[in-house]
Amino acid sequence: MIIYAYKTKKNFTTIGGMIWSLIVSLIIFSVFMIFFHSKLLNMLLCMLAILLYSFCIIYNVQLLAGNGYDHLSYDDYLLGSIMQ
């Protein structure tokens, strides 16, 4: 994922807000899963979490590498390490 994020021409730095809203939705869905046990829903939750955190990796690498519209400067490494 890191190599793809660094080499791709697509800009993923504009999806930061969408990633945050999907993380909140994933947390709400996880709380829902406490009360309703289903292997199918559990598998769906795991697949969505894997996909979402893959996009988080791509987003953060592009912010640090500076390939996208938004980027962090060299001196913002501390901020970049605690983002998301």
N, C-alpha and C positions, 0 to 999 in steps of 0.2 A: 504494500500500500504506500509505503514511503517513497519508493522509486517511482511509482505511478504519479503520486502527488507532485514530485519534483520535476518530472519530465513532461507532464501533460501540458497542453496549451489551453485547456479549459480552466476557467476561473471559478474556483469553489469558495473564494473568500467572501462572497456575497450571501452565503447561506447560513451565516452565524445565528441569526434570529430564528430561522427555521429549525436549526439543530437544537437550540434551547427549548423551543416549544415542543419538539418531539421527545426530548428527554423528560420534560414534565408529563407529557402524555404517557410515556413508558412507565413512569413512576406511578401514575394513577392506575394504569392497567395492572401493574404489579400488586397494588393494594386490592384491586378487584379480584385478582387471582387468589388472594388469601381465603376468600369466602367461597369461591367456585373452583373446585379442583377438576381439571380436565387435562388429559395428556395432550390433546390437540391444541388447546389454548396455551399450554405450557411450551409446546414446540414453537408455536407462532410467536410467543413472547421472546423466546431465545433467538429466533431468526431475526426478529425486528431489532433486538438489542445488538446483535452482531453487525447488522447492516448499518445501524445508526452510529455505532462507535467506529466503524470503518470510515464513515463520512467525517467523524470528529478528527480522526488521524489525518485524513486528507486536508481538512480545513486548517488544522494547526500547523502542518508542515508547510502549506502554502503561505500562511501568515509569517512563519519564521523565515522561509526561503525568499519571500518577497516577489514571487512570480505573479501574483494576482493584483487586483485593483487595490486592495488594502495590504499593507505589510508593516512589519515591525522593524525598527532600525536595529543596528548592531548592539546598541546600548540597552535595548529593551529585552534582553534575554531573560531577565528575571520575571518580567511581566508575561512573556511568552510561555514560560515554564509553568505558571500557575493558571493560565487561561484554560477554561473548561476543565 
